[in-house]
Amino acid sequence: MSRSAPARGRTLRPLPQAHVGRPAPFRITGPAYAAALAGWAGAALLLLLAAPALANGTVSGERAVAAAHLVGVVFFPFAVAAAVWQLLPVMLRTDPALPQARWAALVLIAAGAPLAWGVADDRGAVVGVSAALLGAGLLLLLAELASLVRRAPRGKVLVVSRPAVALAGLHAALAFALGAVVFSSDGPEPLGVPYERLLLVHLLLALVGWLTVMIAAVGRTLVPLLGLAAAAPRRSVPAAELTVVGGLWLLVAGIAASIEPLTGAGIVVVLAGLAAPGRLFLRVALQGKAGRREGPIAHVVVGLVFVAEAAAVALLALAGLGDLRRATIAGVVLVGLGWAAGIVVGHLGKLISLSGWGSWPPGPRPRQAELYPRRAWLVEAGVFAVGVQLLALGILAGADGVARGGAALLLCSTVLAASSAGESIRRVVTGRRAQPSSSRPSESA
């Protein structure tokens, strides 16, 4: 017997492993993703009804306001919460202090649905109660983010930047607080800023400060992983995210003070911050083994195109080469739907299948690809891209028919997304039920 062999009767000593946080189980992420898709479908239906008004440059209609808030306070909170619970414990290599609070957050975030209706229909009491409940849910989510950032091991290689995650959470809180100010104000210039300009600042804090920073931070790892490409190089400072935030605040200052050169400078700096993540995402699409054949990567590529279009339209309008109001509305559509919402929707289907696969009980399990209808999600990405493009063009040109056609295609893409996600959930649930009951472990929250 070799001297290195274990003595008879002794058990093998397990090798030490690096601690990795546990993703939330499918029984909480699945319902959260499903609720997000329900909000997304409702918003798309309302956008179809609101398309003529948007093409005429009107954003204050009840349907348009309800659609924007279904995206902002239903779709994004549910989808981002589920993704945070699923991804960040693994990426930050730690577990939250109170994982049980996730169920309370899930219930409280559901108040976003009556909040969207209350804002659109100007129901002050409904808005007050719903906003308080949603705010409590978001506070629980932000508390988990803070817990993960604080508990992440120092001196270890982390695949997501702690400061970038903290910045995204901070801007989410600021966007929510400013939204409350915008709704509750009766005057034409709340906080000394014209109402519509303050509303635009509110949207930018959410779309750029919260979602874009989170996409850039998490996407450095997630996009190469899903595209089967080489990982992003290590870095010590989240320079891209910090540049995006710097550009955002230049942009916010320019809009609030009605200083057009400062607004243009902010747009340019935001684009500069997105240059490095954009190059990484395009490299994954072109060189990754999966690349554009995966729905998430396809959404990232078209999202980058939409960001570039929005910046070009805005800069041309600021230079006097276009209607600034129409350019602003089209830009919000391109960035809010084409970039932020599109990337979240595109990743949602893959994350559902990954969560179900990761929570599979011991015993035979299918390949993860069997839980994900890849072709359906690729079709969804194509229909989505054409729909957003036509909607934005219809708004820019004041063409009702083009805007309605784009909104109709966008609604079709939501039907594809919902049916594809539902199919993944069905495969996970039926597959798990087929497992012997004795092999099913109890899942912690």
Buried (B, 14 or more C-beta within 10 A) or exposed (E): EEEEEEEEEEEEEEEEEEEEBBBBBBBBBBBBBBBBBBBBBBBBBBBBBBBBBBBBEEBEBBBBBBBBBBBBBBBBBBBBBBBBBBBBBBBBBBBBEEBEBBBEBBEBBBBBBBBBBBBBEEBEEBBBBBBBBBBBBBBBBBBBBBBBBEBBEEEEEBBBBBBBBBBBBBBBBBBBEBBBEBBEEEEEEBEEBBBBBBBBBBBBBBBBBBBBBBBBBBBBBBBBBBBBBEEBEEEEEBEBBBBBBBBBBBBBBBBBEEBBEBBBBBBBBBBBBBEBBBEBBBBBBEEBEBBBBBBBBBBBBBBBBBBBBBBBBBBEBBEEEBBBBBBBBBBBBBBBBBBBBBBBBBBBBBBBBBBBBBBBBEEEBBEBEEBBBBEBBBBBBBBBBBBBBBBBBBBBEEBBEBBBBBBBBBBBBBBBBBEBBBBBBEBBEEBBEEBEEEEBEEEEE
